[in-house]
């Protein structure tokens, strides 16, 4: 079923916010941001920065069907999922800048952002580590009789790690309200995933565990939206776990300062032609949506992120005493 203009515009708005966030964060990580006309100078983003540029359609299409009570876990490349789930971009940028007002008080950085108020249980710097966390959340939801589901986003590299197999098995064995979302961007850090993965990939491995799966074009937000809508409805109806295998592509290197010279330029050029944002722009224009209305969406997103950057740049650093909070007390550290 074709989406309404308003629904497609809403998806496009989410995608634009993600792209604007990633672009602003990337520039800040390289020291190119200017605030009130003055260059910040040194890189403002603290720690590694993994961008999801090019993968916006997956986050937008899936999270459009999630409620605040639904739980979500993400990856080291998690800004898009976090924004699409409803997190505040300014608090996210504060965290990237290492400032006190960030989601983790400026101590976690890009790979540890979480916002429990919107069901975002956290990004995760360990590949595949978010999967068992989401499965555990799904088990909790089922045991407590909560009308909600859990979703875990992970990359194609994660399917070669144990938590993926364990998560599929546990979710299937207990018919948990769980949606697995594999964002297959074809690269595991700097290695082509196809060269290190046996078999037919995420969908085939899910099927072997008794988890129904669907493979789609993850660059097509309408396809993602429609498929996620069906899978989420099936999960909410008590049918057990499902897996969505979305084939996408990350336009940037593994981290923001990685030129990705290990990739074939022809491959990247071909992928860029499938940029999901211009694709939606073209669809909206073909429907007769005025160009000014379409252009305003991205303009608003970039203006919002400019304000977030300004706030983050001016915000105070954490107090030194904060280093001793949010840590585990292991006592004297003596084995008993």
Secondary structure, 3 states (H helix, E strand, C coil): CCCCHHHHHHHHHHHHHHHHHHHHHHHHHCCCCEECCEECCCCCCCCCCCCCCCCHHHHHHHHCCCCCCCEEECCCCCHHHHHHCCCCHHHHHHHHCCECCCCCCCCCCHHHCCEHHHCEEECCCCCCHHHHHHHHHHHHHHHHCCCCCEEEEEEHHHHHCHHHHHHHHHHHHCCCCEEEEEEECCEECCEEHHHCCCCCCHHHHHHHCCCEEEEEECCCHHHHHHHHHHHHHHHHCCCCCEEEEEECCCCCCCCCCCCCCCCCHHHHHHHHCCCHHHHHHHHHHHCCCCHHHHHHHHHHHHHHHHHHHHHHHHCCECCHHHHHCCCCCCCCCCCC
